[in-house]
Amino acid sequence: MMTQPLQSATYELPDALEANEFYQRQGWTDGLPIVPPTEEQVRACLDAAGLSPGEVIGIETVRQRPLVAEKVAINAVMAGCLPAYMPVVVAVLRAMCEPEFNLHGSTASTGGSAPFIVVNGPIRTTIGMNATHNVLGNGSRANATIGRAIRLVLLNVLGCIPGQLDRATLGHPGKFTFCIAEDEEDSPWVPLAQERGIPAGVSAVTVLAGESPRQLMNEWTQDPEELAATVAAEIRHNMLTYSVWPGNYALIVPKQLRDIFAAAGWQKQDIREYVYRYARVRRREWATVGKKNIVDRGGGPEQEFAALRTPDDLLVIAAGGPAGGFAAIVPPWLGSRSRAVTKAIVTV
């Protein structure tokens, strides 16, 4: 079978250092060094995902911009991805191209969200993803480069350049990379992807347009209801100081708190239902955070706002290191204007 030729421009540069300087001058990076994308490496990524160079992975529907496999593979190599990571990158982009994710709005907004990626299933261990220590931080090539590949695609294929299409006022560090795996092996709970309709044993990604994570701590109780109350309080604080509109929040629960919930017989659904009942604020509470000028607007000071439209809006994820009474909330970009999307990962 004849190999389909690559269509992208090629550049002859003396070494990797000059390649990096060239890419920096062209504005093709996120500010960090890149891996020069040779044809051999690009083809290896395409082959790993079973894609031809010209295949369209998805379309950003507002501007009708296609995500062509060759361009995605180039950016995956630039990010430092190994070919085995490419099926995950492709699944993430397919999820982000679903209308409910609102790819254009979430990447162009002044709110400055980033795609928060959670990976489930066997591929996590196959490619060496991190689900435990420092899970939201550095240290894992797979976590770091998969998330970074998505950012480079947004920059170089969709033109989400800061100050141009990307109008983020602040942004946050997740705009470099924001990708974790769920700790399925050390959790008594059903994995996130299975909860969202993916069959057991099938690898999948869930993507949420998320703001910066908010870390919380409660080491003074063994009562699961008190732990859930701390979670609800953090979400209420986000509603008062950032955005009150309901949408998909993500809750990352490391092992120490997870064990307390499990010992009391709490499942993910119990946490979701508690947070749905108690993560609510009234308009009058805005006066306590410097927003008294909007208390008497709209529905009046007793108007109630809920963080979640239904309990299922809360994505509960088992991840993080084994010690410390910590958890983290990832708030939504702008309520339900962008919905979390889950997609199976297609491997060859």
N, C-alpha and C positions, 0 to 999 in steps of 0.2 A: 504494500500500500504506500502511495506517495505521501511523504510528510508535507503537511501544509506549511508554507513559509510564514515566518513572522513578518509583520507589517511595520513594526516600530522602527524609527530612525536608529542607526547605530553610530557609535562614536569610538574612535581609536584614541585611547589615552595611555600614557606610559606606565602608570601603576595605580594602585588602589588609592594612594594619597591624592594624586591629581584628579582621579575620578571623583573623590569626595569633594574636592575644591570646586570642580566643575559643576557638580550637582547642587552644591551650596549656592554658587553664583546664579544658577538658573532658577533658584527658588523651589527646587523639587524635593526638599527634605523638611522634616519637622524641627530642624535645628541640630539634630544629632547626626553623627556619622552614619553612612549607609554602606551596605554590601553592594559592590558593583554588579548589576544584573547582566551576567553573560548569557548568551543564547543557551548554552548547555544547562545552566541553572534554571532559566525560565522554562525550558522544555521539561525539565525534571518535575517542576511544580505542576505544570499542565498535565503531565502523564499521571502524577499521583492523584489528581482529581478526576481523571478520565475526561478531560476537556480538550477540544480543538482550539487553536489560537483565536479564531473568530467567533467562537460561541458567546452568546450574550447570557450572562449570569442573571442580570436583572436590569430594570429600568427605573431611574429616578423620574417619577411621573410628572412632576410639576414642570420641569424643563425638558422632559423627554430625553434624558441623557443615559445612554446605555453603558452598562458595566461589562466591557468585553474581557473575556478570559485572559487574553494575552496581557492586557494592561494590568489586570489584577495580579497576575503572576509576577510581572515585573516589580510591582510595589511590594509583594510578599517577599521576594528575594532581597530587595532594598532594605526591608525591615529586619532582615536576619532570619526569616523563617526557613526551616528545613522543608523539603518537599512533603513530608508526612503531615505537616501542619496545614497544607493547602485545602484539604476538604473542610476543615473547620472554618477557615477564612471564607470559603465560598458559601457555606451554610449561613454564616453571620450576615453576609451581604444579601443573600436571598431573603433572610428575615427582615432586614432593614428596608428592602424594596417593597414589602407588603404595605398597602395603603394605610393600615392602622398605625404603623410605626411613625408615619409622617416624616420621612427622611429629610425632605427639604426644610420644613419648619424647624425641626429639632437641631439641624446643623447650621442654620443661618441665623437663628434667634440671638438677641442680646443676652438671653439667659445663660448661654454658654454650656449646654449639656454635653455629655460624652456618651458613646455607646457602652453601657455596662453589660459585659458578656459573661454568662455562666455556662460552663460546659459539663454535660452529663454523659454517662455511658462508658463503654470500654476504651474509647479512644483517649480518654484522660490519662490512663496509665500507659497506654501504648506509646504516647508521645511525651510522657514525663511531665504532665502538668502538676502544678502545686495546688493543693487544697487545704494545707495546714499552716505551718509557721509563716508569719508575715504574708498572709495570702493576698492582701491588698497592696503589697509592696514589691520590692525587687527580689531577685534571686532565681527566678525560673525563666529559662529561655523561651519555653513554649508560651507561657502566660504573657510574657513581655512582648514577644514579636508578633503573636497573633493579634493582640490589641493594637500594636503599632502599625501592622499592615493595614488594618481598617482605616486608621488615621491617614496614612499615606495615600490610600485610594481616594479618600474624601478630598485630600489636598490636590492630588495630581490628575484624577479622573473627573471629579465633580467640581473642582475649582473652589473648594471650601477654604479659601485663603483668608487668614485673619486680616480684618480691615477692609476686605472686599466682600465676597459672599458671606463669609463667617463674620458676623457682627457682634460676637461675644464681647460684653463689657469687661468681664474678668476671666471667664473660662475656669478650668481647674486642672490639676495634674493628671486626672483621668483622660485628658485629651492627648496625652502621649500614649497611654495604654491603660485599659480598665477591664481586665480579663482574669477570671478565676475559674477553678474547677470546684465542683461540689465534693465534699468528703463523704462519699457514699459508703466506703468500707467501715468507717467508724461512727456511723449514724444509725439510730434505730428507725429513722423516718423514711418515708417514700421519697425518692429523689424528685427534684423539681420538674424535670422533663416528663417523668411518668405522671405526675400530678396534672400536667398540662396536655396529656393525651398521647405521649410517645410510648410505644410498647417497651416493656422491660427488656434490657439487654441491647437496646438500640441507642447509639450515640446521638446527641442532639445539642443544640445551642438555644439559649434564651437570651434575648437582647432587649434592654430597657434604655431609653434615653434618660440618663440619670444625672443629677447634680452631684456635687462632691459628697463623699461619705461623711456621716456624723457618728463618731465613736461615742458609746455610752458605757457605763460601768455600774454594776451592783454586785458587791461581794459580801453583803451583810444579811443575806437571807437564803433559806432553802425552800422558800415558798414560791412556787411557779407563778402564782397570781401576782406576787409583788414584782417578780422579774418582768412579767408582761406589762405591769403598770409603769415600770421604768421605760420600756419600749414605747408605750403609748404617750408618755410624757415627752419623750424626745420628738415624736412625730407632731404632737401638739405645738411644741416650740417651733418646729419648722413651719407649721401652718401660720403661726403668728408673725414670724420674722421673715419668711420668704413667700410662700404661695399657699393660699387656703384651698385651692381647688382639688377635688378628689381625683385620685389616679393610682397607678401601680407604684407602691413603695416596695423596696426590697429590704429584707431583714436578714443579716448574716449572723448566724449563731455559732460561735466556737464551742469546743467540747465541754468546758467547765459548766457553762450555763445549759448546754444541751443535755448534759447528764442529769442536771437537776430537774429539768422539764421531763425527761424520760422516766426518772425514778418516781415521779408523781403521776405517771401515766398520760402525760400531755403529748398529743401529736401536733403536727403542724396546724391542723385545722383548729385545735383548741386555741392556739396562739392567735390565729387569724380572727377567730370569733371574738376573743377578748379585745383585740386591738380595734376591731370594727365597732364594738360597743363604746369604747372609752377614748379613742383618738378623735375627739370632737372639741370644737371651740365655739364660743359665742362671740358675736360681733363686739360686744362691750369689752372683751378681753384685749382688744387691740390698744386700748388706752394704756395698758400696762407696759407696752413695748414701744411707746412713742408714736402711735398711730391714732391718737384720739380724734383727729379730724375726719376720720372715716367711720367713726362709731355710729353716728346718727344717719348715715346714708343707707340706701337700699332697704332691707327688711327690718331695720331698727336694731337697737342694742341687744335684744334677746334672740336675734336670728342665729340659728345653729348651722354649723358647717361640719361635715364628716370628712375624715381623711380618705376613707374608702367608700366606693359606691356599693360594694358588697364585700364580704370577708375574703373572697377569692382575689381581690385586688392586691392583697399582700403576698409577695413572693418570699417564702421562707426558705433559706439556704443554709445547709450545714457546711460550715467551712471555718477555718482559722486554727490557730495553735491550741495545744492541750491545756495551757495554764493561764489563769486570769479570768476574772468575772466580766469580760468585755463582750460587746456585740456592736454591730454597726447598722445604721440605717442609710440606705441610698434613696433619697427623695426623687420624685418624678420631675421632669423638666417643667411641664406646665399642665398639671392635672391629667385629664383624659385626652388631651389633644395629641398625645402620642401614647400608644398602648404597647406593652411588652409583647413580643412575638417569639414563638418557639418553633424551631425547624429541625427536622432530622438531618443528620450528617450523612451524605452519600459517599461511601468509600468504594474503591475498585480493587 
